């Protein structure tokens, strides 16, 4: 599938987006803690690589 799915486009959807197995992850840019520094990352930069997305929306304490 060559169509890109952007997280910002999903925000306007009237229904909740619930990904299932084999769905593409929506493309996004976010801040991440990398080697002790907060850096901006872009999911598109990891195309073709294995990625684990970890979300904890209620509270973020350093693990």
C-alpha positions as CSV (number, residue, x, y, z in Angstrom):
1,X,0.0,0.0,0.0
2,X,1.6,3.3,-1.1
3,X,-1.0,5.6,0.4
4,X,0.4,7.3,3.5
5,X,-1.8,7.5,6.7
6,X,-1.1,10.6,8.8
7,X,-2.2,10.8,12.5
8,X,-3.3,14.4,12.0
9,X,-5.9,13.1,9.4
10,X,-7.3,10.6,11.8
11,X,-8.0,13.3,14.4
12,X,-10.9,14.6,12.3
13,X,-12.5,11.2,12.0
14,X,-15.9,10.9,13.7
15,X,-15.1,7.3,14.9
16,X,-12.2,6.1,17.0
17,X,-9.3,4.6,15.0
18,X,-8.4,1.2,16.3
19,X,-5.5,-0.5,14.6
20,X,-5.5,-4.2,14.1
21,X,-2.8,-6.6,13.0
22,X,-1.1,-5.8,9.7
23,X,-2.5,-2.2,9.7
24,X,-0.1,0.6,8.9
25,X,0.8,2.8,11.8
26,X,-0.2,6.4,11.2
27,X,2.8,8.6,10.4
28,X,3.6,11.1,13.1
29,X,6.3,13.3,14.6
30,X,6.8,13.2,18.4
31,X,9.4,13.9,21.1
32,X,11.3,10.9,22.4
33,X,13.9,10.3,25.0
34,X,17.0,9.0,23.2
35,X,20.3,8.5,25.1
36,X,19.1,10.9,27.9
37,X,18.1,13.7,25.5
38,X,14.7,14.7,24.3
39,X,14.7,14.6,20.5
40,X,12.0,14.9,17.8
41,X,11.5,11.7,15.8
42,X,9.5,11.0,12.7
43,X,8.0,7.5,12.2
44,X,8.8,7.8,8.5
45,X,12.5,7.8,9.3
46,X,12.1,4.2,10.5
47,X,10.5,2.8,7.3
48,X,11.7,-0.8,6.7
49,X,12.9,-1.3,10.3
50,X,11.2,-2.9,13.3
51,X,9.7,-0.4,15.7
52,X,8.0,-0.8,19.0
53,X,5.6,2.1,19.8
54,X,5.1,2.5,23.6
55,X,2.3,4.8,24.7
56,X,1.3,5.5,28.3
57,X,-1.1,8.4,28.1
58,X,-2.0,8.7,31.8
59,X,1.4,9.2,33.3
60,X,4.9,9.0,32.1
61,X,7.6,8.1,34.6
62,X,11.0,7.2,33.4
63,X,11.3,3.4,33.3
